[in-house]
Amino acid sequence: MPKPVVAIVGRPNVGKSTLFNRLAGERIAIVEDKPGITRDRIYSNSEWLNRSFHIIDTGGIEVGSDDEILLRIREQAELAMQEANVIIFLVDGEAGLTSTDQEVAEILFKSRKPVVLAVNKLDNPERLNNRFDFYELGLGDPVAISAGHGIGIGDLLEEVVKHFPPEEEEEYSPETVKFALIGRPNVGKSSLVNAILGEERVLVSEVAGTTRDAIDTPFQREGQDFVIIDTAGMRKRGKVYETTEKYSVLRALRAIERSDVAVLVINGEEGIIEQDKRIAGYALEEGKAMLIVVNKWDLVEKDDKTAHRFEQQIRKEFPFMAWAPVLFVSAQTKQRVPRIIELVLKVAENHAMRISTSTVNSVIEDAVMMTPPPTDKGRKLRINYATQVAVKPPSFAIFVNDPELMHFSYERFLENRIRDAFGFEGTPIRLFIRKKSQ
């Protein structure tokens, strides 16, 4: 099921980006002591009490302002509120209650979403009583925090998690293969959906970004159940000016979460750009099986080596996905489109593949005999045993005498030997190096 979404909302300069960075555990948002400096909603992930969730940082809401930037920031915040399961309304405990806070509270009432009121900048005990002024907003008990110093964050998250929807059971059977078409706008994802299904099921337009929401399309092929999750194209942050396009990025990320296989669609006419790698990174972080589909191949001028050169370029630009199969197709002419389903099914099976412990250990033992582990300052790495601990993606624990002796190059060598033995085409695999006592 998709992760819940938490939006941080409030007027400018109350510390939203600082709180976002605190929850995300890294400095993602631009933090600067100027109102309105956060121009874009920014997305990240967090976790509390074993519940993972998305967080959205918004620009400050400036009510009643004719300033175009502030109006657009307000639009973004309102769109974030539409998508959020829970809203953190952040106010400034140092500055006190303002008329803008009251107007923002009225907007939040209209959203009909759960709101947790957080009073920021209360690191000084003398200011703690300032939080009582905010009862006037009618949003329940204010939670005193200091985003900059990490004070009260646990109390805030406990309140937030209370409002999360219950974890639902999977809506499709375990045997159903779910795959998401991901990629930037106008690479032909919706056209590919129609070509795969053989009918006009998804709106197709020459205007980039027509598909606003993720659309589930269940279908069956040779007795196997599939679901295509068609996503809105993801555009590079900073290059997007239409708020609904920005809104679609989170929808695409949530579609990736719900899928077993991510099909990265690249425009064969335009070639590979940096944003293609960024989008692939989203799916890789989620551990999804992947294949790369180069669409609009019918429009490319080519000779007998064009496909080979293009694939070499893909391997150069995506070195972290050397295991992902590449397919050249045309949604327009249906060229090689049936192969997409064949590859989706193959990589999904590899993604869920489980290997017995004895077989894994046999492969690791052979690898160690062929290439013994290197020594470090006279100390030698000893590999005791290995076992598969998870699927989707396949994950292996390798137990050793001292994990610090495992050099990344030897770890990569072991991964390659596992791939050589079992294939695992189209899926990442993860290795966890553990001390034997663990």
N, C-alpha and C positions, 0 to 999 in steps of 0.2 A: 504494500500500500504506500502511497506517497506520504512524505514527511509533512507534519503540520508546518504552517508558516506563521512567523511572528513578525509584525511590522513595528518598527520604532518610529513614533510620530510625535511631533511637537513643533513649537515655533522655532525660528532660527536661534542658534547660539546657546542652546540649553545643554549641549553635550551628547547629542545623538550619535555622532560618529565615534566619540570616545567610548560610549557604551557598546556600540556595535563592535569595535575592536576588542573590547574586553570580552564580549561573548564569543567572538570568533577566534580569540586567542592569537591574533596577529594584526599587524597594522595594515588593513586593507583600505579603509576610507581615508580620504584626505582630512587631516585635522588641522584647522587653522582658526585663529580667534577672529574670524570675520563672519558676520551673518550671511547665510546663503551660500557658503563656499562649497557645500556638497551639492553638485549639480545633478547627479544621477542617483537613482536607487541602486544600491550595490547589494549583492547576494552573497551569503556564506552559510555555513552549517555550524550547528552547535549541538550540545547534548547535555541533558540533565535528568537524573533519576532514570537512566536507561532509556530515555526517549530522545531520539534524534529529531532535529527540526531545522528548517530554514529560517534565517533572519534577513530582513530587508531593512537597509538604512535608507531613509528618505531625506529629501531636502526639507527645510523648515517651512511650515505653513505660515504664510503672511496674509491674514484676512483683511479684505478691504483695500489691498494695495493694487494700484494700476500698473505697477512695474511688471513688465512682461516676464522676466526671469522668475520672479517670485510667484506670479500666477501659474507659470508652467510647473514650478516646483510643487505648488499646491495640487495641480492636476495629478502629478506623479504620486503624491502622498495619498490622494483619494483613490487612485487605481490600486495602490498597495493595500489600502484598507479593504478594497473589494476582494482581493485575493487572500488576505490574512485570515487565519483562524482566531488569532488573538492579537490585540493591539497593546503595545506598551506606550502609554502617553507620558512623555518625559517633560517635566517642568523644572524650573530653576529655583531651588530653595534659597539661594543667596539673593537673587533679585526679588523673590516673592511673587505673589499672585498678580497677574496682569490681565488687562481686558482682552488681550489677544488669547491668553490661555482659556478664558471663558468662552470666546468665540470658537476656538478649536474644540473645546468640550462639546459645544452644540453640534459641530460637524460629526464628532464621534458618536453622539447619541443617535444621529440619523443612520449611521452605518449598521446599527443593530448587532455589532460584534462585541464579544467580551473585551473589556478594557481594564488593564492593570495600570493604576496611577503610580508613577515613580517620581519621587522628589530628589533631584540630583544636587550635588555640591554640598552635601551635609556631612563632610568629613570633620568639621569643627563641632564638638559637642554643644557649644553655645548656640548653634543654629538649629539644633534638632527640633526645638519647639516650632520652628517656622513651618514644619510640615502640616501643622494643624490648620493653617490658613487655607489649605487646599481642599479641606472638606466641603468648602463652599461650592466646589465644582459638581458635587453630587455623584462622584464616581467611586464611592466607597473609601476604604481605608488607604491612605497614601503610604507607600513603602519608601522609607528613607534610605538613600544610597549615595555613594560617591563613586561614579564610574571611573574617575581618574585614579583612585586609590583602591578600588576593588571592594569597597565596604558595602555590605547589604545585598550583594549580587545573588547570593544563595537564597535569601528571603524573597527577592524579586522573582527568581526562576521558579521557586516553589509555587508562587501564586500563578505564574504563567502556565505551568504544566497542568494545574488543576482544570484549566479550561480547554485542554486538548481533547479532540474527539477520541472515543475509544478506539483501540487498535482493531481494525476490521479484518475479517477473514478474506483471503484472496477471492476475487469475484470470478476468476476463471479456474478451470481444473488444473492440477499440477502438470498434466500432459500437454496443455496448450502452450505453444511457443509464441511468446510476445516479442515483437520487434518494432523498434522505433526508427523512422527515417529522420535523420538529423542532418543539419547543414545550414549554411547561410541562405538568405532569401534568393529566390529565382534560380535555383540550381535544378528545379524540376521535380521536387519531392512529390507534390500532389499529382503531377502527370505520371510519375512512376507508380503511385498507388492505383490509379485508374488502369495503367497498363498491366499491373499484376493481377488486378481483379477482373480485367476485361470489360469494365463498364464505367460509366461516368458517375462515380460515387462521391468524389471530392471536387469542390470548386477549383477550377483551373483558370488562372488569369496571367496575362503578361505583366501585370503590375506586381513588382516585388513586394512580398509580405501580405498577400491576400489571405492566407490561412492565419487566423488570429489565435485559435485555440487548438489544443491537441484533440484529435478525433480518433476514437477507437472503431476499427472495422474488423469484426470477426469474420472468418471464412474458413473453408475446409478444402484441403487439397490431398487427394489420394488417401482419404481416411484420417489425415492428420489435421488437428485443429490449430489454427493460427489466429493471431490478432495483430493487425497493423496499427501502430500508434503514429499517426501523421502529426508532425509538430510544426508550429510556426518557425520560420527561419530565424536564426540568431545572428544579430548584427553586432559589429564591434562597438563597445561602449565608447561614447564620444562622437560616433559617426551617426548616431540615431537622433532624429529630431521629433519623430512622432511618438507621443507617449504610449500609444497602444502597441507600438513595436517593442518598446522597452518592456512593457508589461508581459509580452510574449516570451521573454527570455526565461523567466521562472517557470512558465508552463512547459517549456521545452526541457528544462532540467528535471522537472517532475515526471515528464514522459519517459526520460532516460531511466529514472529510478524504477519505474514500473515495468521496464522491458527486460527481457533476457538477452536480447541481441540489439546492438546499436548499428544501424547501417549508415555510414558516413557518405553522403552524396556530394560529389565534387562536380563542378561545371567543367566539362572537357574543353569547351571553347576558351574559357578564361584561365584555366590552369589553377595551380595551388596558390593560395594566399595565406597570410599569417592567421587569419580568422579560422580557416579550416583546421589548423593545428590546435587552436584554442578550444574549438568545439569538440575535437577528438579527445582533448584532455579532460573535458567534463565526463565523458563516458568512461575513460580509463580510470579516473578517480573513483568511479562507482563500481569498478571491477567487472564491467560488462563485456560479453563476447562482442566482437566487432568484425565487420568487413567493409571494404572501401569500394564504392560503386562510382565509376566515372560516367556521368550521364552526358547526353547530347553528343555522343561520339560520332553520330552521323554527320554532324556539322563541322567536324575537324578535317582539315586537309591532311592526308596521310600517305605514307608509303609503307613498305613491308616492315619497317623498323620503328614506326611511330609509337605503337603500343608499348614496345619494349623500352623505348626511351622514356615514355611517360611513366611507366612503372618504376624505372630506375630513379626518376625524379621523386616519385612518391616515397621510395625506400630511403632516399636521402633526406627528404623533408620530415618523414615520420620514422626516425630510427628507433623510437620507443615502441613501434608497432610492427616490427619486422614479421611477426607471426600472423598478421591480418591478411587474408586473401584479397586480391584486387580483381575487379570485374569491369569491363568496358561495355556499356549498354546504350541504348537509345529508347527512351520512353515513347518517342514519336513513331519510330518504325517497329518497335517491340523487339529489336535485335538483342538477343541474349537475355531478355527480361526473365524468362522462365528459370534461368540459372540462379537468379537471386534467391528464390525460394529453396532451391537445392542447397545453396551455400548457407542460408540462414539455418536450415535444419541441421546441417552438418556441424556448424560451429556451436549451435545450441547443445547438441549432444556432447561435444567436446567440453563445453562449459560445465556440464553436469557430470562429467566422467569421474568415476571413483576407482582408484587402484588399490589392490590389497597391500597390506603392510609388508608382507613377505616379498612381493614383486618390487615394491619401491626400494626396499633394502638391497635387493639383488642388483638393481640398477646403480644405486649409490656405491655399493661395494666394488662393482666393476669399474666405475668412474675413478674411485680412489686408487684402485690397483693400477689403472692406466696412467693416471696423473696424481701422484701423492700430494697432499696439502703442503704448502710452503711452510717453512719455519720462520719464527720471528724472535730474534735475539736468543737463539738457542732453544726456544720453546716451540713445540710442534703441535699443530692442531690435530686432534683426534676426533673422528666422527664415529659416534657410538651406534646410532640407529636413526631411522627416519620413518615418518608415517604421514599419511594424508589426514588432515584435520577438518577440511571443509570442501565444499563444491560451490560453484557459481560465485567467484572463480575457484578453480582447483587450488588448494592451499596445502602446503606441506610444512611440518615441523621437523627440523633437523637438529638432533641433540648432540652436543659436542662437549669437550672438556672445558673450553673457555671461549665464549662467543666473540670476545675481542680479538681472538686470533684469526677469525674468519675474514679474509680480505674480500672486498667487493668483487674482484676479478675471479676469485675462486668460487664465490657464490654464483656468479654469472655462468661459470663453467658447469656447475652442478645443474643449474636451470636448463642449460642447453642440452645436457645429457638426458635429463628427464623428458625434454621435448623430443629429442631424437628417438627415445624409446617408446613414447606414447602418443606422439603427434601433437595433440593440443592445438591444432591449427585454429586460428580465429579467437582464441581466448587468452587473456593474461593468466599467468600463474604466479602465486605468491609463496615465498619461502620465509619461514620464521626460524631464526637461529636461536636455539635455547640451550642453556646449561643443562647437563644431564640430570642434575638434582631437581630441575623444574618439571 
